[in-house]
């Protein structure tokens, strides 16, 4: 029992190490010889990976039932959709 | 993934009859879903305004990304201490759980302290919510997030007091630690996106 708990704790610490490494990687992106748009895509890609690690391992989404997924991700889709449908307005006006 | 033993009476008390998921957990996820719409709408509006107004690069360059990065590290570390508190609580290591809860509260206060230093520097340099669209969004989004951090600190501090007194570890109260953790990690996830949006982009 205790070794299982210690394994879980070790896993949580490893996730934290990854989060710190990804934080460092995100800040290093603008030192790379790449254009601004790919750099931004990389930065937000790294942020998405960090958020996924927290959601999956610290919020235990990987062991949750479908109902929790539905509650969690429907508003994400709605919020993304809300922003995406307004993009044509931005494109045509500016 | 969860560590610990759940008794039959505990399950009967906390689980919904049809979902098999504790009522409190469904409740906190519904709450977080509404929070996704609040922050999602705000972030969406910020991104669209920024695209429409040429990027605000001249205004955005004045934020202190080093302090923002330190605060990200502080909040990510507080997520670790929070999950270690839950792990310790579920395995009966109550003193260890209380210590990690206290660490989470202190890290939350550290985050607010650093944010306060940032605000005071920015305001001293003449950047206020009225200084332009970028600064309006910056103060609104970080301020709203800060209010959520304060809420989390109050929640966690309440649990810490209950843990020290021993009342947190009764059969029906232990789940509160998990619910507080879900909220705290959500606050962390929001900051994970706010940091690149406001400090790096």
Interface residues (C-beta under 8 A of the other chain):
Chain A: X1 X2 X4 X5 X8 X9 X12 X13 X15 X16 X19 X20 X23 X26 X27 X29 X30 X40 X43 X44 X46 X47 X50 X51 X54 X55 X58 X59 X60 X62 X63 X64 X65 X67 X68 X71 X72 X74 X75 X76 X78 X79 X80 X82 X83 X86 X87 X90 X93 X94
Chain B: X1 X2 X3 X19 X20 X21 X25 X26 X29 X30 X32 X33 X34 X36 X37 X40 X41 X43 X44 X45 X47 X48 X51 X52 X53 X65 X69 X72 X73 X76 X77 X79 X80 X82 X83 X84 X87 X91 X181 X182 X185 X186 X188 X189 X192 X193 X195 X196 X200 X201
